[in-house]
Amino acid sequence: MRMGYDRGFVAPTSRSASETLRHGRTPTWRWALQSTAMSGTKMNRPIKPDRIVDPRTIAFSEPAYRGVLPHMHKPGCTYFVTFCLADVARKRAIERKRLLAADDPSEVFEAVEFEPTTGACILKDEALAAIVESSLLHFQGERYALGAWCVMPNHVHVIITPLGDHVLPKILQSWKGFSGRQINRRLKRSGPVWQKESFDHIVRNVGCYENFVSYVERNPVVAGLVSRPSDWRFSSARHRENL
């Protein structure tokens, strides 16, 4: 499936890594499969960053607040991100200061917890869930590294490290925009598919990273949808066993 991204995103080409470098794009981080990613090959396996950047050592590149939820964007950092279908209501108000200062991932998990049966849950339709997962993986290893992902019936969790000059807000805009249009086309309808705002939280260290990966991949198990993480079709856990 060819993805027509909007707002300045150019579809990947098959040029080699050396050609990419000659065009002036220098990778920010060293990734195990970088040369494969630069060749335009789609990857469906999770990629763990070389290191987790301590956000305390880097200045903000974006405002801390935008919209209702807190947003902290710093170059080189890894993020835990959740975005939901438009008909999913939040279970509780989000306390900005508490979340910004949270070191314990369990505090973040509590804030983004959703009942998997809230709303119409259109992503129970495997064809629609496949559209979303394909959107997530399309630029895997080239514009970002996904350490984990899970497409639930009414929301999506990812752990992402943007690469090079690519930034989280634009990546999220692309995922939502493309998948939303494809879902509406398949359902023969119009209107918003996703909530406009997403939740993002900077992963602070390796221990937190592993906790976030476990949370993302165990989400279907905790929700009672499957017995093992790898049984959920639209999750990085399904591919992790083959690493």
DOLUM-111632 format. One record per residue (C-alpha): x, y, z; residue number from 1. Coordinates in steps of 0.02 Angstrom, whole numbers, plus 50000, padded with zeros to 5 digits. Layout:
DOLUM-111632
xx=X yy=Y zz=Z nr=NUM
...
***
This chain:
DOLUM-111632
xx=50000 yy=50000 zz=50000 nr=1
xx=50071 yy=50168 zz=49949 nr=2
xx=50043 yy=50306 zz=50075 nr=3
xx=50009 yy=50483 zz=50015 nr=4
xx=50067 yy=50588 zz=50162 nr=5
xx=50019 yy=50771 zz=50168 nr=6
xx=50101 yy=50932 zz=50224 nr=7
xx=50275 yy=50912 zz=50156 nr=8
xx=50304 yy=50726 zz=50184 nr=9
xx=50386 yy=50641 zz=50035 nr=10
xx=50361 yy=50456 zz=50002 nr=11
xx=50519 yy=50353 zz=50030 nr=12
xx=50626 yy=50306 zz=49879 nr=13
xx=50738 yy=50157 zz=49847 nr=14
xx=50900 yy=50256 zz=49844 nr=15
xx=51045 yy=50184 zz=49941 nr=16
xx=51110 yy=50243 zz=50110 nr=17
xx=51261 yy=50323 zz=50024 nr=18
xx=51146 yy=50419 zz=49906 nr=19
xx=51043 yy=50476 zz=50055 nr=20
xx=51198 yy=50543 zz=50139 nr=21
xx=51252 yy=50633 zz=49980 nr=22
xx=51084 yy=50721 zz=49982 nr=23
xx=51131 yy=50793 zz=50151 nr=24
xx=51034 yy=50684 zz=50272 nr=25
xx=51146 yy=50623 zz=50413 nr=26
xx=51070 yy=50498 zz=50536 nr=27
xx=51056 yy=50561 zz=50715 nr=28
xx=51072 yy=50392 zz=50799 nr=29
xx=51153 yy=50225 zz=50756 nr=30
xx=51019 yy=50095 zz=50722 nr=31
xx=51051 yy=49910 zz=50698 nr=32
xx=50955 yy=49901 zz=50534 nr=33
xx=50984 yy=50078 zz=50473 nr=34
xx=51052 yy=50036 zz=50302 nr=35
xx=50903 yy=49924 zz=50268 nr=36
xx=50783 yy=50060 zz=50323 nr=37
xx=50866 yy=50192 zz=50215 nr=38
xx=50845 yy=50082 zz=50062 nr=39
xx=50657 yy=50102 zz=50079 nr=40
xx=50624 yy=49925 zz=50142 nr=41
xx=50473 yy=49918 zz=50257 nr=42
xx=50511 yy=49840 zz=50426 nr=43
xx=50383 yy=49764 zz=50541 nr=44
xx=50499 yy=49727 zz=50687 nr=45
xx=50523 yy=49836 zz=50841 nr=46
xx=50683 yy=49938 zz=50852 nr=47
xx=50761 yy=49980 zz=51020 nr=48
xx=50868 yy=50139 zz=51026 nr=49
xx=51053 yy=50129 zz=51069 nr=50
xx=51018 yy=50229 zz=51225 nr=51
xx=50878 yy=50321 zz=51312 nr=52
xx=50917 yy=50506 zz=51316 nr=53
xx=50897 yy=50586 zz=51487 nr=54
xx=50770 yy=50727 zz=51453 nr=55
xx=50845 yy=50832 zz=51593 nr=56
xx=50999 yy=50860 zz=51485 nr=57
xx=50906 yy=50933 zz=51335 nr=58
xx=50810 yy=51095 zz=51312 nr=59
xx=50630 yy=51098 zz=51252 nr=60
xx=50601 yy=51111 zz=51065 nr=61
xx=50412 yy=51134 zz=51082 nr=62
xx=50297 yy=51221 zz=51209 nr=63
xx=50262 yy=51115 zz=51363 nr=64
xx=50074 yy=51144 zz=51345 nr=65
xx=49968 yy=51139 zz=51190 nr=66
xx=49784 yy=51097 zz=51202 nr=67
xx=49715 yy=51008 zz=51356 nr=68
xx=49852 yy=50879 zz=51384 nr=69
xx=50034 yy=50912 zz=51432 nr=70
xx=50161 yy=50895 zz=51291 nr=71
xx=50350 yy=50892 zz=51316 nr=72
xx=50452 yy=50882 zz=51157 nr=73
xx=50642 yy=50868 zz=51161 nr=74
xx=50755 yy=50815 zz=51016 nr=75
xx=50827 yy=50639 zz=51028 nr=76
xx=50706 yy=50580 zz=51162 nr=77
xx=50596 yy=50426 zz=51164 nr=78
xx=50408 yy=50443 zz=51194 nr=79
xx=50264 yy=50337 zz=51255 nr=80
xx=50113 yy=50394 zz=51152 nr=81
xx=49928 yy=50353 zz=51159 nr=82
xx=49796 yy=50413 zz=51036 nr=83
xx=49612 yy=50367 zz=51035 nr=84
xx=49464 yy=50356 zz=50919 nr=85
xx=49354 yy=50510 zz=50916 nr=86
xx=49211 yy=50428 zz=51012 nr=87
xx=49316 yy=50377 zz=51163 nr=88
xx=49284 yy=50484 zz=51316 nr=89
xx=49423 yy=50506 zz=51446 nr=90
xx=49386 yy=50418 zz=51610 nr=91
xx=49460 yy=50555 zz=51718 nr=92
xx=49534 yy=50728 zz=51708 nr=93
xx=49721 yy=50734 zz=51675 nr=94
xx=49824 yy=50826 zz=51805 nr=95
xx=49956 yy=50919 zz=51706 nr=96
xx=50084 yy=50949 zz=51842 nr=97
xx=50074 yy=50773 zz=51911 nr=98
xx=50102 yy=50695 zz=51740 nr=99
xx=50244 yy=50811 zz=51693 nr=100
xx=50336 yy=50764 zz=51853 nr=101
xx=50293 yy=50578 zz=51847 nr=102
xx=50443 yy=50461 zz=51861 nr=103
xx=50340 yy=50305 zz=51895 nr=104
xx=50266 yy=50235 zz=51733 nr=105
xx=50116 yy=50169 zz=51832 nr=106
xx=50059 yy=50349 zz=51857 nr=107
xx=50061 yy=50374 zz=51669 nr=108
xx=49971 yy=50210 zz=51637 nr=109
xx=49832 yy=50262 zz=51755 nr=110
xx=49810 yy=50425 zz=51662 nr=111
xx=49790 yy=50344 zz=51490 nr=112
xx=49688 yy=50194 zz=51545 nr=113
xx=49534 yy=50163 zz=51437 nr=114
xx=49397 yy=50033 zz=51440 nr=115
xx=49425 yy=49930 zz=51281 nr=116
xx=49236 yy=49928 zz=51251 nr=117
xx=49210 yy=50118 zz=51257 nr=118
xx=49136 yy=50189 zz=51097 nr=119
xx=49102 yy=50095 zz=50935 nr=120
xx=49273 yy=50009 zz=50940 nr=121
xx=49288 yy=50008 zz=50751 nr=122
xx=49467 yy=49943 zz=50761 nr=123
xx=49394 yy=49773 zz=50809 nr=124
xx=49375 yy=49759 zz=50621 nr=125
xx=49541 yy=49680 zz=50571 nr=126
xx=49542 yy=49770 zz=50403 nr=127
xx=49535 yy=49938 zz=50492 nr=128
xx=49663 yy=49888 zz=50622 nr=129
xx=49778 yy=49833 zz=50480 nr=130
xx=49764 yy=50007 zz=50402 nr=131
xx=49822 yy=50084 zz=50566 nr=132
xx=49966 yy=49963 zz=50593 nr=133
xx=50024 yy=49986 zz=50413 nr=134
xx=50023 yy=50174 zz=50440 nr=135
xx=50131 yy=50154 zz=50596 nr=136
xx=50259 yy=50044 zz=50510 nr=137
xx=50272 yy=50133 zz=50344 nr=138
xx=50423 yy=50240 zz=50391 nr=139
xx=50489 yy=50125 zz=50527 nr=140
xx=50678 yy=50145 zz=50542 nr=141
xx=50683 yy=50294 zz=50424 nr=142
xx=50587 yy=50436 zz=50504 nr=143
xx=50567 yy=50356 zz=50675 nr=144
xx=50603 yy=50198 zz=50773 nr=145
xx=50455 yy=50110 zz=50853 nr=146
xx=50510 yy=50012 zz=51005 nr=147
xx=50334 yy=49943 zz=51032 nr=148
xx=50158 yy=49968 zz=50967 nr=149
xx=49983 yy=49899 zz=50994 nr=150
xx=49822 yy=49936 zz=50901 nr=151
xx=49678 yy=49909 zz=51023 nr=152
xx=49492 yy=49912 zz=50978 nr=153
xx=49474 yy=50097 zz=51020 nr=154
xx=49651 yy=50166 zz=51047 nr=155
xx=49833 yy=50146 zz=50998 nr=156
xx=49992 yy=50140 zz=51103 nr=157
xx=50167 yy=50166 zz=51033 nr=158
xx=50343 yy=50193 zz=51097 nr=159
xx=50432 yy=50302 zz=50972 nr=160
xx=50599 yy=50389 zz=50946 nr=161
xx=50593 yy=50517 zz=50803 nr=162
xx=50748 yy=50513 zz=50691 nr=163
xx=50844 yy=50654 zz=50611 nr=164
xx=50742 yy=50811 zz=50585 nr=165
xx=50574 yy=50724 zz=50603 nr=166
xx=50469 yy=50779 zz=50752 nr=167
xx=50332 yy=50691 zz=50850 nr=168
xx=50186 yy=50810 zz=50811 nr=169
xx=50211 yy=50792 zz=50622 nr=170
xx=50228 yy=50604 zz=50635 nr=171
xx=50065 yy=50591 zz=50733 nr=172
xx=49979 yy=50707 zz=50611 nr=173
xx=50032 yy=50595 zz=50467 nr=174
xx=49976 yy=50433 zz=50552 nr=175
xx=49806 yy=50503 zz=50598 nr=176
xx=49778 yy=50593 zz=50434 nr=177
xx=49818 yy=50448 zz=50320 nr=178
xx=49736 yy=50310 zz=50423 nr=179
xx=49583 yy=50419 zz=50455 nr=180
xx=49554 yy=50448 zz=50269 nr=181
xx=49577 yy=50264 zz=50229 nr=182
xx=49459 yy=50209 zz=50368 nr=183
xx=49325 yy=50333 zz=50315 nr=184
xx=49343 yy=50277 zz=50135 nr=185
xx=49320 yy=50095 zz=50184 nr=186
xx=49170 yy=50134 zz=50295 nr=187
xx=49097 yy=50252 zz=50163 nr=188
xx=49080 yy=50394 zz=50286 nr=189
xx=49159 yy=50561 zz=50331 nr=190
xx=49206 yy=50654 zz=50490 nr=191
xx=49343 yy=50637 zz=50620 nr=192
xx=49410 yy=50462 zz=50657 nr=193
xx=49535 yy=50511 zz=50792 nr=194
xx=49532 yy=50630 zz=50938 nr=195
xx=49628 yy=50784 zz=50886 nr=196
xx=49748 yy=50776 zz=51033 nr=197
xx=49862 yy=50633 zz=51082 nr=198
xx=49946 yy=50594 zz=51248 nr=199
xx=50136 yy=50589 zz=51249 nr=200
xx=50260 yy=50561 zz=51390 nr=201
xx=50451 yy=50561 zz=51380 nr=202
xx=50531 yy=50397 zz=51429 nr=203
xx=50662 yy=50445 zz=51560 nr=204
xx=50776 yy=50294 zz=51574 nr=205
xx=50803 yy=50113 zz=51522 nr=206
xx=50699 yy=50045 zz=51666 nr=207
xx=50552 yy=50154 zz=51617 nr=208
xx=50574 yy=50102 zz=51436 nr=209
xx=50559 yy=49917 zz=51478 nr=210
xx=50405 yy=49952 zz=51586 nr=211
xx=50323 yy=50048 zz=51444 nr=212
xx=50361 yy=49908 zz=51319 nr=213
xx=50283 yy=49782 zz=51437 nr=214
xx=50130 yy=49891 zz=51464 nr=215
xx=50102 yy=49918 zz=51277 nr=216
xx=50122 yy=49736 zz=51228 nr=217
xx=50023 yy=49667 zz=51376 nr=218
xx=49877 yy=49786 zz=51348 nr=219
xx=49770 yy=49656 zz=51255 nr=220
xx=49805 yy=49526 zz=51392 nr=221
xx=49756 yy=49644 zz=51533 nr=222
xx=49598 yy=49689 zz=51436 nr=223
xx=49552 yy=49505 zz=51426 nr=224
xx=49562 yy=49498 zz=51236 nr=225
xx=49699 yy=49365 zz=51223 nr=226
xx=49797 yy=49253 zz=51339 nr=227
xx=49973 yy=49299 zz=51278 nr=228
xx=50042 yy=49463 zz=51208 nr=229
xx=50102 yy=49377 zz=51049 nr=230
xx=49924 yy=49315 zz=51014 nr=231
xx=49868 yy=49494 zz=50975 nr=232
xx=49884 yy=49517 zz=50789 nr=233
xx=49914 yy=49705 zz=50784 nr=234
xx=50057 yy=49721 zz=50907 nr=235
xx=50246 yy=49722 zz=50911 nr=236
xx=50238 yy=49572 zz=51028 nr=237
xx=50192 yy=49463 zz=50881 nr=238
xx=50356 yy=49508 zz=50795 nr=239
xx=50467 yy=49514 zz=50949 nr=240
xx=50471 yy=49325 zz=50968 nr=241
xx=50565 yy=49315 zz=50803 nr=242
xx=50703 yy=49438 zz=50853 nr=243
***
